[in-house]
Amino acid sequence: MCPVNRILIISLTRMGDLLQATPLMAGLKKKHPNARLDLLISSDFASIATSIPNIDGIKIFNLRQFTPAEYKKELTLVKVYRYIEKIIDELKESQYDVIINLSHSKMSAVMTSLIGVKDVRGITSSNIGNRLIKHLWLRYFATIIFNRNFNSFNLVDIYLKSGDVEASEDHLLLEVDEESIKFSEQFLSQQGVLENDFLVGFQPGSSKKGRRWPIESFANLGDRIISEINGKVILFGVESEADLGRGIEEMMENEPVNAMGKTSVQQLSALVERCDVLVSNDTGTMHIATAVGTRVVGLFFAHALPMETGPYSRGNIVFQADISCSPCSYGVDCNNVVCVDHVKVDHLFRVLELIKDGKIDETIFESNDGMKKIKMFRSDFDQEQMLEFLPMIKSPLTKHDFFCLVHRLVWKRNLDRIDKKSLNFSIDSADEKSVLEILKARYGLNGFSKIYPDLMDSLHEFNKLWEISKQASRVTENLVQISSSNLPEIQKVKALGEKITLLDEKINLMGHTNPIIKPIIDMFRFGKENLQGNDVLVLAKETLGLYQNMMHQAGNIYQTGSRLCESLKQPFDS
């Protein structure tokens, strides 16, 4: 194995995504201590990037210098092209051994391919412009965009897996400088906030309006914090969100501390670090809180899903509406964001009371305990140090809950198998036991007998997928055998290719009609998209691997799910 001397991470999306990559950066540095680690980021993140540890160099990608109005001018398009060309040439000169592209745009894919590095993780493109997704975990990440309801892996863990590293810390990483700490101390002192005050931060803004908890709710919660538990409230946000802060101030009977638009990113980090709790929509500020060790009460609405982007540290509490359309699918613009109305001030205040009294970590609410139409989770780490969100409301087990847990278990074993050449894998009994314990401790099972038939029907769909994948594997094995000949019979190759096409159509149809099995089929589809070249034998062998992988994945979900169902059913049978 060649030594890794230079690594480039590309993160051109959002500040939150950049912060969620900090454990990956730390893991890479630990695994390759002598390697240089560079970061390619948007100019928007330049200020916070300087506070991220483990980075040796920061490279700025700045398309904002070309205004949208100028793009219509031919001369400007030439300038943009030359600017991108210059960036790519500079990156080529650095002679990176590994590139991890955490962005998912066409621009980043083309740039990654043009840099010309063999070991690429993430989205790139072929020499004819087709999309390629390198590394199993990042290919899985591409599938969850279309199958969000069945994903239970946090983005941080997916990033870590893409680098083949383990987390060195159980939180995000951000360094707060002494000057910013002094600023926060002085600022809070001037606002009458004492060292021992229970300080709650509010982040009312977010990138999209639909993701925001109403400012009326923030205002009511703020008044209750101040008047009922003798706490203090501080408002956070950038200058463009200042109107939200003024609105909250006007609605509150008690006066909060308003820091909106009054701090740098570093100063904001220091103020957040001083807070006992941050109440936040799904934003960059929420991720700053987990990086500086502040507990989060997170609010997830519209497209935001806590399993994907929830706060990466132990003991955070997150809320989500328990309605069929939550979360929104990507690309959906909801005109009636009713999910924000389901999370009430009472819900958050009860949680904050428990946090203040140090009683939150062991609390599990009953579904009839004033906690209807909402989901509430507490973040923790499983035995493999991957983030999970455990239900805090003991509601009746649903088919969706069951398959989320089974998917998580089987995907983890499939994508993480030690010998990547061996496609056969199985689920350990200890793994099943851990899932069974979560099901019994966190979900209401009195009505399990009612959903049992539906669960078994769905599990049989996985068995059907196993059967058709096995059939496709046999056809592809014949293709491999024929293609191995010095003079392969073209007609037989063509006939087998047509059989494979028909089987693929059946597989795709199963995915369109059954959302529960669709993640496996989409993973297979992305794998086929990744096939390159014209060598029939090579393509046949790689295709065979994809069918076998899908077969083992479907088979393991069927077998694991069936055993869990029988274990849960036994007490009710007796």
Buried (B, 14 or more C-beta within 10 A) or exposed (E): EEEBEBBBBBBBBBBBBBBBBBBBBBBBBEBBEEBBBBBBBBEBBEEBBEBBEBBEEBBBBEBEEBEEEEEEEEEBEEBBEEBBEEBBEEBEEBEBBBBBBBBBEEEBBBBBBBBEBEBBBBBBBBEEEEBBBBBBBBBBBBBBBBBBBBBBBBBBBBBBBBBEBBBBEBBBBBEBBEEBBEBBBEBBEEBEBEEEBBBBBBBBBBBBEBBBBBBEBBBBBBBBBBEEBEBBBBBBBBEEBBBBBBBBBEBBEBEBBBBBBBBEBBBBBBBBBBBBBBBBBBBBBBBBBBBBEBBBBBBBBBBBBBBBBBBBBBEBBBBBBBEEBBBBEEEEEBEEBEBBEBBBBEBBBBBBBBBBEEEBEEBBBEBEEEBEEBBBBBBBBBEEEBBBBBBBBBBBBBEEBBBBBBBBBBBBBBBBBEEEEEBEBEBEEEBBEBBBEBBEEBBEBEEBEEBBEEBBEBBEBBBBBBEBBBBBBEBBBBBBBBBEEEEBEEEBBEBBBEBBEEBBEEBBEBBEEBBBBBBBBBBBBBBEBBBBEEEBBBBBBBBBBBBBBBBBBBBBBBBBBBBBBEBBBEEEEE
